[in-house]
Amino acid sequence: METKDILKKVRKIEIKTRGLSRQIFSGQYHSAFKGKGMTFSEVREYQYGDDIRNIDWNVTARFNHPYVKVFEEEREMTVMLLIDVSGSNEFGTTGQLKENLITEIAAVLSFSAIQNNDKVGVIFFSDRVEKFIPPKKGTSHILRIIRELIDFHPQSQKTDVGNALQFFSNVVKKRATTFVISDFLDKDFSSALRIAGRKHDLCAIRIFDPREVEIPPMGLVKFFDKELGKEVWVDTSDKKTRQQIRSWWLNKDKELKDLFAKSGIDEAVIRTDQDYVPPLVKMFKRRESRY
């Protein structure tokens, strides 16, 4: 893709996603993703209902009257995006590829983060770590991330979510709010997920195309598996074959839902043929209700 075409596409995504993050996500993002802790602000006189653990005993002794410490939420966070750039994301049957949807969602989350003065970093991964962009603030940094996503060419077409999570746990030492954006069509990564989840605040954003679940009867169809690098012929007119594909996907769906639930990780499931805003808002509200 030529530079002018990339810049045009970046601008188009920026206009759409910046507007969405400002109108819809900014307030909910703020309340759904808390800062890294509380910082001391001031002292005031004790009031009925105050937590006695916050009493400042030095000030209380000096004035012979109970005073409590007042804390403010330390808002600045580090936000990490772990983005799947493997071959399976070059699939889409509803007018857009999974990778295009991933780019938009990453942009929305990034603009929401910088509106809250958070740093944003990115790890692009396949079955290896393809690129690591350290956390940083600013619009120009976000536009660089979008530009990279639009024109990124991974060295590998395969997927290894566990490897990406392991790299992330080793490299990012400070607790981060982290969005893993992938179709998660991968082997077992539960161990790496649990380790990363103990240290960081993880959210899984799972992307899928409806034709990965339901294939219409179209006769003998040739599919190209990007991750395996080979062509596969499928008799879509065979009901048993279609049922096997559906059954495999439903089992995978349940397996992932159970894994994320047991690991205490929030999940948003997004289809390529539907608006991605409602699932993200639902996840934000679910988190918000827990605080």
TITOR-898407 format. One line per field, with one value per residue (C-alpha): residue number from 0; residue in one letter; x, y, z. Coordinates in steps of 0.1 Angstrom, whole numbers, plus 5000, padded with zeros to 4 digits. Layout:
BEGIN
kolpa: (NUM; ...) $
gutor: (a; ...) $
c1: (X; ...) $
c2: (Y; ...) $
c3: (Z; ...) $
END
This chain:
BEGIN
kolpa: (0; 1; 2; 3; 4; 5; 6; 7; 8; 9; 10; 11; 12; 13; 14; 15; 16; 17; 18; 19; 20; 21; 22; 23; 24; 25; 26; 27; 28; 29; 30; 31; 32; 33; 34; 35; 36; 37; 38; 39; 40; 41; 42; 43; 44; 45; 46; 47; 48; 49; 50; 51; 52; 53; 54; 55; 56; 57; 58; 59; 60; 61; 62; 63; 64; 65; 66; 67; 68; 69; 70; 71; 72; 73; 74; 75; 76; 77; 78; 79; 80; 81; 82; 83; 84; 85; 86; 87; 88; 89; 90; 91; 92; 93; 94; 95; 96; 97; 98; 99; 100; 101; 102; 103; 104; 105; 106; 107; 108; 109; 110; 111; 112; 113; 114; 115; 116; 117; 118; 119; 120; 121; 122; 123; 124; 125; 126; 127; 128; 129; 130; 131; 132; 133; 134; 135; 136; 137; 138; 139; 140; 141; 142; 143; 144; 145; 146; 147; 148; 149; 150; 151; 152; 153; 154; 155; 156; 157; 158; 159; 160; 161; 162; 163; 164; 165; 166; 167; 168; 169; 170; 171; 172; 173; 174; 175; 176; 177; 178; 179; 180; 181; 182; 183; 184; 185; 186; 187; 188; 189; 190; 191; 192; 193; 194; 195; 196; 197; 198; 199; 200; 201; 202; 203; 204; 205; 206; 207; 208; 209; 210; 211; 212; 213; 214; 215; 216; 217; 218; 219; 220; 221; 222; 223; 224; 225; 226; 227; 228; 229; 230; 231; 232; 233; 234; 235; 236; 237; 238; 239; 240; 241; 242; 243; 244; 245; 246; 247; 248; 249; 250; 251; 252; 253; 254; 255; 256; 257; 258; 259; 260; 261; 262; 263; 264; 265; 266; 267; 268; 269; 270; 271; 272; 273; 274; 275; 276; 277; 278; 279; 280; 281; 282; 283; 284; 285; 286; 287; 288; 289; 290) $
gutor: (m; e; t; k; d; i; l; k; k; v; r; k; i; e; i; k; t; r; g; l; s; r; q; i; f; s; g; q; y; h; s; a; f; k; g; k; g; m; t; f; s; e; v; r; e; y; q; y; g; d; d; i; r; n; i; d; w; n; v; t; a; r; f; n; h; p; y; v; k; v; f; e; e; e; r; e; m; t; v; m; l; l; i; d; v; s; g; s; n; e; f; g; t; t; g; q; l; k; e; n; l; i; t; e; i; a; a; v; l; s; f; s; a; i; q; n; n; d; k; v; g; v; i; f; f; s; d; r; v; e; k; f; i; p; p; k; k; g; t; s; h; i; l; r; i; i; r; e; l; i; d; f; h; p; q; s; q; k; t; d; v; g; n; a; l; q; f; f; s; n; v; v; k; k; r; a; t; t; f; v; i; s; d; f; l; d; k; d; f; s; s; a; l; r; i; a; g; r; k; h; d; l; c; a; i; r; i; f; d; p; r; e; v; e; i; p; p; m; g; l; v; k; f; f; d; k; e; l; g; k; e; v; w; v; d; t; s; d; k; k; t; r; q; q; i; r; s; w; w; l; n; k; d; k; e; l; k; d; l; f; a; k; s; g; i; d; e; a; v; i; r; t; d; q; d; y; v; p; p; l; v; k; m; f; k; r; r; e; s; r; y) $
c1: (5000; 5014; 5021; 4994; 4968; 4980; 4977; 4942; 4931; 4947; 4929; 4896; 4900; 4911; 4880; 4856; 4873; 4883; 4847; 4834; 4858; 4849; 4811; 4806; 4836; 4854; 4832; 4827; 4863; 4872; 4849; 4855; 4893; 4906; 4940; 4969; 4962; 4954; 4976; 4974; 4957; 4949; 4935; 4901; 4880; 4866; 4829; 4805; 4809; 4846; 4869; 4888; 4918; 4923; 4926; 4958; 4969; 4996; 4972; 4946; 4970; 4980; 4945; 4929; 4902; 4900; 4913; 4913; 4936; 4919; 4931; 4925; 4926; 4958; 4944; 4973; 4976; 4996; 4974; 4987; 4972; 4982; 4972; 4970; 4984; 4984; 4970; 4936; 4926; 4928; 4893; 4860; 4828; 4806; 4823; 4852; 4881; 4888; 4920; 4902; 4878; 4908; 4924; 4893; 4888; 4925; 4921; 4890; 4906; 4938; 4920; 4899; 4931; 4949; 4918; 4924; 4961; 4971; 5001; 4995; 5018; 5014; 5026; 5019; 5021; 5017; 5034; 5062; 5064; 5064; 5068; 5068; 5060; 5067; 5039; 5038; 5013; 5001; 4980; 5010; 5019; 4983; 4984; 5017; 5000; 4971; 4995; 5015; 4983; 4971; 5004; 5019; 5033; 5040; 5069; 5047; 5011; 5006; 4993; 5007; 4987; 5006; 5040; 5027; 5014; 5047; 5067; 5043; 5046; 5085; 5088; 5061; 5069; 5044; 5008; 4989; 4953; 4956; 4934; 4942; 4926; 4925; 4902; 4919; 4918; 4949; 4963; 4962; 4974; 4957; 4990; 5004; 4970; 4968; 5004; 4997; 4963; 4978; 5000; 4980; 4943; 4934; 4905; 4899; 4884; 4874; 4868; 4850; 4833; 4798; 4810; 4834; 4804; 4779; 4789; 4760; 4756; 4776; 4789; 4826; 4846; 4883; 4895; 4930; 4943; 4967; 4981; 4988; 4998; 4978; 4945; 4917; 4887; 4854; 4822; 4798; 4768; 4774; 4753; 4775; 4806; 4787; 4776; 4812; 4824; 4796; 4802; 4840; 4834; 4807; 4830; 4859; 4835; 4826; 4862; 4873; 4843; 4851; 4888; 4882; 4856; 4878; 4908; 4887; 4892; 4866; 4856; 4839; 4829; 4825; 4812; 4825; 4790; 4778; 4785; 4814; 4802; 4775; 4798; 4825; 4801; 4786; 4820; 4827; 4794; 4800; 4834; 4819; 4792; 4819; 4835) $
c2: (5000; 5034; 5060; 5084; 5056; 5045; 5081; 5085; 5053; 5064; 5097; 5079; 5056; 5084; 5105; 5076; 5061; 5094; 5105; 5072; 5073; 5109; 5104; 5069; 5055; 5083; 5083; 5046; 5038; 5061; 5044; 5008; 5010; 5023; 5039; 5020; 5031; 5060; 5089; 5110; 5144; 5161; 5156; 5166; 5162; 5127; 5124; 5096; 5067; 5074; 5043; 5044; 5028; 5062; 5081; 5102; 5096; 5122; 5150; 5136; 5137; 5173; 5187; 5163; 5155; 5127; 5136; 5113; 5111; 5119; 5100; 5106; 5080; 5080; 5080; 5076; 5040; 5020; 5005; 4976; 4962; 4927; 4924; 4892; 4898; 4861; 4848; 4838; 4875; 4879; 4864; 4880; 4873; 4903; 4932; 4935; 4914; 4905; 4924; 4956; 4953; 4947; 4979; 5000; 4985; 4991; 5027; 5033; 5019; 5039; 5072; 5065; 5058; 5090; 5111; 5098; 5107; 5071; 5056; 5031; 5004; 4976; 4941; 4927; 4889; 4858; 4826; 4850; 4886; 4905; 4941; 4958; 4995; 5007; 5026; 5063; 5092; 5115; 5115; 5111; 5079; 5065; 5075; 5056; 5025; 5027; 5032; 5002; 4981; 4991; 4982; 4956; 4924; 4897; 4873; 4843; 4835; 4812; 4820; 4815; 4836; 4820; 4831; 4867; 4867; 4853; 4880; 4906; 4893; 4894; 4928; 4950; 4951; 4978; 4967; 4975; 4974; 4950; 4942; 4910; 4913; 4880; 4853; 4830; 4801; 4786; 4758; 4759; 4792; 4789; 4788; 4820; 4836; 4829; 4842; 4874; 4878; 4877; 4907; 4927; 4936; 4916; 4918; 4895; 4909; 4879; 4885; 4860; 4858; 4842; 4819; 4803; 4790; 4784; 4775; 4776; 4747; 4759; 4726; 4718; 4749; 4755; 4773; 4785; 4781; 4811; 4796; 4762; 4777; 4752; 4747; 4727; 4714; 4713; 4697; 4723; 4705; 4677; 4683; 4662; 4683; 4716; 4702; 4691; 4727; 4742; 4717; 4724; 4762; 4759; 4737; 4762; 4790; 4772; 4763; 4800; 4813; 4789; 4797; 4835; 4831; 4808; 4832; 4862; 4879; 4901; 4891; 4909; 4887; 4907; 4895; 4910; 4916; 4935; 4968; 4965; 4993; 4974; 4944; 4968; 4990; 4959; 4948; 4983; 4984; 4949; 4960; 4993; 4975; 4956; 4987) $
c3: (5000; 4991; 5018; 5007; 5008; 5043; 5055; 5040; 5058; 5091; 5089; 5082; 5111; 5133; 5126; 5133; 5163; 5180; 5178; 5192; 5221; 5229; 5227; 5240; 5258; 5276; 5307; 5309; 5302; 5331; 5356; 5343; 5344; 5377; 5383; 5398; 5434; 5457; 5466; 5497; 5492; 5525; 5560; 5573; 5605; 5611; 5600; 5609; 5586; 5577; 5577; 5610; 5592; 5575; 5608; 5609; 5645; 5645; 5635; 5658; 5688; 5680; 5678; 5703; 5678; 5652; 5617; 5586; 5556; 5523; 5492; 5455; 5428; 5409; 5375; 5352; 5339; 5315; 5288; 5268; 5236; 5226; 5190; 5170; 5135; 5124; 5091; 5105; 5108; 5071; 5069; 5065; 5046; 5056; 5040; 5064; 5075; 5111; 5109; 5099; 5128; 5152; 5139; 5146; 5181; 5189; 5178; 5199; 5230; 5224; 5220; 5251; 5270; 5259; 5268; 5303; 5302; 5301; 5283; 5255; 5244; 5218; 5212; 5177; 5178; 5156; 5170; 5179; 5191; 5158; 5172; 5206; 5209; 5245; 5263; 5256; 5256; 5228; 5197; 5174; 5192; 5187; 5150; 5147; 5162; 5137; 5108; 5118; 5121; 5086; 5068; 5091; 5074; 5100; 5095; 5105; 5097; 5128; 5163; 5198; 5224; 5252; 5239; 5235; 5271; 5284; 5266; 5280; 5316; 5313; 5296; 5312; 5349; 5360; 5364; 5332; 5320; 5291; 5261; 5242; 5208; 5189; 5175; 5201; 5177; 5193; 5214; 5252; 5266; 5301; 5321; 5305; 5309; 5346; 5352; 5333; 5350; 5385; 5377; 5353; 5347; 5316; 5292; 5262; 5231; 5209; 5172; 5149; 5115; 5113; 5085; 5110; 5128; 5100; 5064; 5039; 5014; 4984; 4970; 4969; 4980; 4981; 5013; 5018; 5054; 5059; 5092; 5077; 5043; 5023; 5004; 5018; 4998; 5018; 5006; 5021; 5007; 5032; 5062; 5085; 5075; 5083; 5116; 5125; 5118; 5139; 5167; 5167; 5169; 5197; 5217; 5213; 5222; 5255; 5263; 5259; 5279; 5308; 5307; 5309; 5336; 5358; 5353; 5363; 5329; 5313; 5278; 5249; 5219; 5187; 5152; 5120; 5108; 5138; 5155; 5180; 5202; 5222; 5233; 5244; 5263; 5279; 5291; 5305; 5324; 5338; 5351; 5364; 5384; 5403; 5417) $
END
